[in-house]
Amino acid sequence: MQANVTPHIVRTTAELGGFIRSKRKEAGYTSLESTAKACLVGKRFLSECERGKETAEIGKIFNVLHGLGLTLAVVQQEPDAMPSAQGSFKPLSQRLELDFPYDWSNPAMDESVFIHQVLEKGRFMDVLRLAKHYGIDRIDTAAQAFVETPNWLRLGQIINRIRAGKARITG
């Protein structure tokens, strides 16, 4: 890896597709057709790839990445994010020991969507555990999306209480 290159970690095909789309645009490619030709893949494949198609052929993914000047790196996950003996990943709700299973239907949910869902429910202990895991500043920033909603007053009170240190969680 080059000395001043910051890796971008993606965890889902949707995240990979969005990353590829943004890099395509940064590289100055305005059409899928010209990009597909440069990457030695078809226009349809590139379109499906950018939309996060889960069954995209890995060899063609490499063509796209290399065509955009990117390379793939594999990094070890945190132990609590690794598959269990049954081969499934523990959803964030379970890993963070939240009271409500926000990601029960989608254990691969993007972190920002997950945080939004927890804040939307406004359950004090879950917000507290979220703040412990991600940091109160990130939670406070994410909570700004609720300023114009009825939940804002309660959410603001929860965040202020956590910031004041009046609520603590052990572990």
C-alpha positions in Angstrom: 0.0 0.0 0.0 1.2 3.5 -0.8 2.4 5.5 2.2 -0.2 8.3 2.2 -3.3 6.2 1.0 -6.1 5.9 3.5 -8.0 2.6 3.1 -11.7 2.7 2.8 -13.4 -0.2 4.5 -16.7 -1.5 3.0 -18.8 -4.2 4.7 -21.6 -4.7 2.2 -22.1 -4.9 -1.6 -24.2 -1.7 -1.4 -21.3 0.1 0.3 -18.9 -1.2 -2.3 -21.2 -0.1 -5.2 -21.5 3.4 -3.7 -17.7 3.6 -3.3 -17.1 2.5 -6.9 -19.7 5.0 -8.1 -18.0 7.9 -6.2 -14.5 6.9 -7.5 -15.8 6.7 -11.0 -17.2 10.2 -10.8 -13.9 11.4 -9.1 -12.0 9.9 -12.0 -14.0 12.0 -14.4 -16.1 9.3 -16.0 -19.5 10.7 -16.6 -21.0 7.7 -18.4 -21.3 4.1 -17.4 -20.5 3.1 -21.0 -17.1 4.8 -21.2 -16.2 3.5 -17.7 -17.3 0.0 -18.5 -15.1 0.0 -21.6 -12.1 1.3 -19.7 -12.7 -1.5 -17.0 -13.2 -4.3 -19.6 -16.7 -5.0 -18.4 -20.2 -4.5 -19.7 -22.3 -1.4 -19.0 -25.0 -3.5 -17.4 -22.5 -5.2 -15.1 -21.1 -1.9 -14.0 -24.6 -0.5 -13.4 -25.5 -3.6 -11.3 -22.2 -3.4 -9.4 -22.8 0.3 -8.5 -26.2 -0.7 -7.2 -24.7 -3.3 -4.9 -25.7 -6.5 -6.7 -24.8 -9.3 -4.3 -24.0 -11.9 -6.9 -21.6 -9.8 -9.0 -18.7 -11.9 -10.4 -15.5 -11.3 -8.3 -13.2 -11.3 -11.4 -15.2 -8.5 -13.0 -15.2 -6.6 -9.7 -11.4 -6.7 -9.8 -11.5 -5.4 -13.4 -13.7 -2.5 -12.3 -11.5 -1.7 -9.3 -8.3 -1.9 -11.2 -9.8 0.1 -14.1 -10.4 2.9 -11.6 -7.0 2.7 -10.1 -8.1 0.9 -7.0 -7.0 -2.3 -5.3 -8.7 -4.6 -2.9 -7.4 -5.2 0.6 -8.7 -7.7 3.1 -8.4 -6.9 6.8 -9.2 -8.9 9.9 -12.5 -8.0 11.6 -13.0 -7.3 15.2 -13.6 -10.6 17.1 -17.2 -9.8 18.0 -18.0 -9.2 14.3 -16.8 -12.6 13.2 -19.1 -15.4 12.2 -20.2 -17.7 15.0 -19.9 -21.5 14.9 -23.3 -21.5 13.0 -21.7 -19.3 10.3 -23.8 -16.1 10.9 -22.7 -12.7 12.1 -24.0 -11.3 15.4 -26.2 -8.3 14.6 -25.0 -5.0 16.1 -28.0 -5.0 18.5 -26.7 -8.2 20.0 -23.1 -7.2 20.1 -23.9 -3.9 21.8 -26.5 -5.7 24.1 -29.3 -3.3 23.1 -32.8 -3.9 24.5 -34.5 -3.7 21.1 -33.3 -5.6 18.0 -33.1 -2.7 15.5 -31.3 -4.8 12.9 -33.2 -8.1 13.3 -34.3 -8.2 9.7 -31.0 -6.9 8.3 -27.9 -7.9 10.4 -25.6 -6.3 7.7 -27.3 -2.9 8.2 -25.0 0.1 7.6 -23.8 1.7 10.8 -25.2 5.1 10.1 -28.6 3.6 9.3 -28.4 1.5 12.5 -27.5 4.6 14.6 -30.4 6.5 13.0 -32.8 3.7 13.9 -31.7 3.6 17.5 -32.0 7.3 17.8 -35.4 7.3 16.2 -36.7 4.9 18.9 -35.2 7.1 21.6 -34.8 4.3 24.2 -32.5 5.7 26.8 -30.4 2.6 27.6 -29.9 1.8 23.9 -28.8 5.4 23.2 -26.4 5.2 26.2 -24.9 1.9 24.9 -24.6 3.4 21.4 -22.8 6.4 22.8 -20.4 4.2 24.7 -19.6 2.2 21.6 -19.5 5.1 19.0 -18.8 8.1 21.2 -21.2 10.8 22.3 -20.0 13.2 19.6 -20.9 10.9 16.7 -24.3 10.2 18.4 -24.9 13.9 18.9 -24.0 14.6 15.2 -26.4 11.9 14.0 -29.1 13.2 16.3 -29.2 16.5 14.5 -31.3 14.7 11.8 -34.1 14.8 14.3 -34.1 18.5 15.1 -37.4 19.1 13.2 -39.1 16.1 14.7 -41.2 15.5 17.8 -38.5 13.2 19.1 -35.9 16.0 19.3 -36.7 17.2 22.8 -36.5 13.8 24.3 -33.4 12.9 22.3 -31.7 16.1 23.3 -32.5 15.5 26.9 -31.0 12.0 26.7 -27.8 13.3 25.0 -27.4 16.1 27.5 -27.8 13.7 30.4 -25.2 11.4 28.9 -22.8 14.3 28.3 -23.3 15.5 31.9 -22.2 12.1 33.1 -25.4 11.6 35.0 -25.9 8.3 33.2 -23.2 5.7 33.1 -23.0 2.2 31.8 -20.4 -0.3 33.0 -18.7 -3.0 31.0 
